[in-house]
């Protein structure tokens, strides 16, 4: 098992990204599918529409969002699919579109997989 990292999809593509996986439910504005260099687009791993709309990238709600999203992940079948991809690739980069680099669901995903020790 290799490295798991997060990155904004708007940042330049780098060889060190390895397998690039978009983990947003919605396609990011202004990004052409050809230039995204994605290995996968995993909409199902993203927060539910209801949770995404409730949070609306409000840092005040961050801790509650983290807790609610962690609960969703514990019941999400897509977690196993992402784990399989992580195990098959030396480096996996989880891509997100949010402007806030400190309060986004990709960071919660990273924390979730670190917590489950990526077994």
Steps between C-alpha positions, in 0.01 A plus 500: 500500500635836402425863563157660529482877452254779417521779248277758330401393152594849378864449599738385223514129422827348619655160446519462880117506514487133403140381465280811494148456639238774501299460821240773437136423422485788249739558210726801575429817305743588225681164498507308173477124543796445267728731699402357842704181442271299724527132573156504663212730587348362819180699555370241746779566752411870526272635774129457435324787325318585823823516702684695230223760478473526880874558544535739205873537582428690821808464728277562805326168428826311429513274807138396466550443125803277572301289744199466269713415197697239700168336587401499133832343405455217752183402312623570146569203269733718288756493783591141409542597133732785593696275736553256213636781281728621780644150544564460127686830453821633646364855520137615501400865489147590610391805302247759615378831359427702816696823544557442871806279538439457875127422504406252228373144488818362337683574826233307690546210256875506559444503876244217470742274313782582741267416789405160354874447437428425133489126565 
